[in-house]
Amino acid sequence: MDRNYSKLLNKVKELTNKGIEWHHHYLPPNCKLNTTAKHLIILESENRIWQAEFDEKPFAKLEELENLFFNRVSR
């Protein structure tokens, strides 16, 4: 299960298309900064945070975000 990833991805695409800087973090369940028992992807931009939760490590989602972050794919 993934919760909120489509919203997070839409926000990434919107920010990217507007030329607004953003970055993301991946927090596994055993990370001290992660207060949940889920895998988290956190998006930060414009002093705001968006979060998506996953039951398993989201390899494909992380790769998708990395490609957008490094402009390796079309928006």
C-alpha positions in Angstrom: 0.0 0.0 0.0 1.1 3.5 -0.7 -0.6 6.5 0.8 -0.4 10.0 -0.7 2.3 9.2 -3.3 0.2 10.4 -6.3 -0.4 13.7 -4.5 3.3 14.0 -3.7 4.3 13.2 -7.3 1.8 15.7 -8.7 3.3 18.4 -6.4 6.9 17.4 -7.5 5.8 17.8 -11.2 4.1 21.2 -10.4 7.2 22.5 -8.6 9.5 21.2 -11.3 7.5 22.8 -14.1 7.5 26.1 -12.2 11.2 26.0 -11.7 10.8 25.9 -7.9 13.5 24.0 -6.0 12.5 20.9 -4.0 14.2 17.9 -2.5 13.2 14.7 -0.9 14.1 12.3 1.8 13.6 8.5 2.3 13.1 7.3 5.8 13.0 3.5 6.5 10.9 2.3 9.5 14.1 1.9 11.6 15.2 5.5 11.0 15.3 7.6 14.3 13.7 10.5 12.4 10.7 8.3 11.3 8.0 8.2 13.9 5.9 5.6 12.0 6.3 1.9 11.3 6.1 2.6 7.5 8.6 3.6 4.8 8.3 7.3 4.2 9.2 9.6 1.3 9.2 13.2 2.4 9.1 16.2 -0.1 10.3 19.6 1.0 9.8 22.9 -0.8 8.8 26.4 0.0 9.0 25.7 3.8 6.3 23.0 3.4 6.4 19.2 3.7 4.4 16.5 1.9 4.7 12.9 3.0 3.9 9.5 1.4 3.8 6.2 3.4 4.6 2.7 2.1 4.4 -0.8 3.5 7.5 -1.9 1.6 10.6 0.0 0.4 9.4 2.1 -2.6 12.3 1.4 -5.0 10.4 2.4 -8.2 9.0 5.5 -6.6 12.4 6.7 -5.3 13.9 6.1 -8.8 11.0 8.2 -10.3 11.7 11.1 -7.9 15.5 10.8 -8.5 15.0 11.1 -12.2 12.8 14.1 -11.8 15.2 15.7 -9.3 18.2 15.3 -11.7 16.1 16.2 -14.8 16.6 12.8 -16.4 13.0 12.5 -17.6 10.5 14.8 -19.2 8.1 16.5 -16.9 
